[in-house]
Amino acid sequence: MFLIRIQSKEPIYEQIQSQILRFIEAGVLSPGDRLPSVRQLASDNGINPNTVARAYAKLEENGYVYNLPKKGVYVAEISSGTEKKKTILHVLRPLKESGITKEEMLEAVSDLYQEEEHAEN
C-alpha cells in the first residue's frame, strides 16, 4: 500500500503523511477507515515504529486522523471549511516561524485584497 523511498531527501514520516493524504483525497481511504497499526506499517516497510508513530501524530495534530487507544488510528471526517483552514495554516505557519509578525501578515493580506478590489474596478 505504501511506497517508502529510503534514499529520498524527504523524511520517511513525511512520505507516509503525504501518501495517506493522497489516499484520502483520491477516495482510497474514507472517513472511519482504519489505518494499519504502527507496528504493522513499520514491519511491512522495514522502518522504525517511531517514524510511523510520528507520521500518525502529525496527521492527528492536523485533524486528518484520530486515535482510539487500543483500537487503532482512523481517518477523520474532514469538512471543507476545516480543509480550507488547514491549507491557510499550512501556508502561514512557515511565515510565522521565519519571524513575520501577525501585524505584518494582516497588513499584507489586507494589501492583497485591496489590490484585487482595485483590479476589478
C-alpha atoms as one frame of an Amber mdcrd trajectory, in Angstrom:
protein
   0.000   0.000   0.000   2.826   2.406   0.866   5.880   3.149  -1.229   8.686
   4.303   1.055  11.877   5.571  -0.563  14.647   5.183   1.980  17.116   7.134
  -0.190  14.738  10.071  -0.706  15.595  13.517   0.643  12.032  13.709   2.010
  11.914  12.288   5.551  10.134   8.938   5.804   7.466  10.240   8.191   6.598
  12.961   5.636   6.389  10.349   2.876   3.905   8.388   4.978   1.863  11.522
   5.715   1.715  12.630   2.098   0.739   9.170   0.874  -2.066   8.900   3.430
  -3.305  12.363   2.435  -3.246  11.354  -1.247  -5.209   8.183  -0.405  -7.799
  10.312   1.432  -8.041  12.821  -1.438  -8.380  10.032  -4.014 -11.105   8.298
  -2.007  -8.989   5.197  -1.386  -9.334   5.959   2.331 -12.681   7.201   3.611
 -13.711   8.696   6.955 -13.837   5.928   9.534 -11.384   3.643   7.714  -8.767
   2.104   9.983  -5.125   2.704   9.101  -2.543  -0.055   9.507  -1.176  -0.299
  13.037   2.114   1.440  13.747   3.851  -1.905  14.189   2.331  -3.412  11.055
   3.215  -0.470   8.817   6.747  -0.331  10.249   7.245  -4.071   9.848   5.851
  -4.158   6.293   8.211  -1.377   5.206  11.277  -2.179   7.307  11.227   1.134
   9.157  11.298   2.215  12.778   7.873   2.204  14.510   8.688   5.635  15.973
   8.786   7.013  12.416   5.272   5.721  11.719   4.062   6.993  15.098   5.460
  10.440  14.266   3.633  10.487  10.912   0.360   9.438  12.566   0.829  12.048
  15.314   1.320  14.824  12.745  -1.759  13.689  10.817  -3.760  13.633  14.049
  -2.451  17.077  15.017  -3.752  18.390  11.695  -7.130  16.684  12.075  -6.814
  14.119   9.288  -6.930  11.083  11.566  -7.934  10.277  15.112  -6.594   7.701
  17.535  -8.745   5.403  19.634  -6.448   3.965  22.307  -6.035   0.198  21.924
  -8.337   0.274  18.881  -6.246   1.989  16.232  -5.916   5.073  14.069  -8.845
   6.042  11.852  -9.431   8.531   9.037 -11.292  11.588  10.344 -14.259  13.319
   8.751 -12.889  16.446   7.106 -15.219  19.306   6.323 -14.401  21.707   3.504
 -14.192  24.617   5.970 -11.722  22.679   8.070  -9.746  21.828   4.951  -9.525
  25.483   3.913  -8.341  26.492   7.366  -5.687  23.769   7.377  -4.448  24.945
   3.978  -4.210  28.534   5.205  -2.369  27.461   8.356  -0.018  25.317   6.278
   0.927  28.427   4.290   1.100  30.823   7.256   2.978  28.651   9.776   6.356
  28.847   7.959   5.936  32.616   7.636   5.337  32.937  11.371   8.318  30.688
  12.102  10.511  32.885   9.883   9.797  35.848  12.159   6.965  37.608  10.355
   4.627  39.161  12.903   0.858  38.878  12.993   0.560  42.573  12.164   2.830
  42.205   9.120   0.775  39.255   7.857  -2.527  41.066   8.386  -1.212  44.124
   6.570  -0.020  42.002   3.637  -3.368  40.184   3.410  -5.211  43.496   3.551
  -2.989  44.890   0.792  -3.578  41.804  -1.341  -7.354  42.099  -1.125  -7.206
  45.836  -1.791  -5.140  45.151  -4.938  -7.805  42.682  -6.111 -10.597  45.192
  -5.488  -8.731  47.856  -7.490  -8.094  45.403 -10.326 -11.798  44.545 -10.556
 -12.802  48.223 -10.841
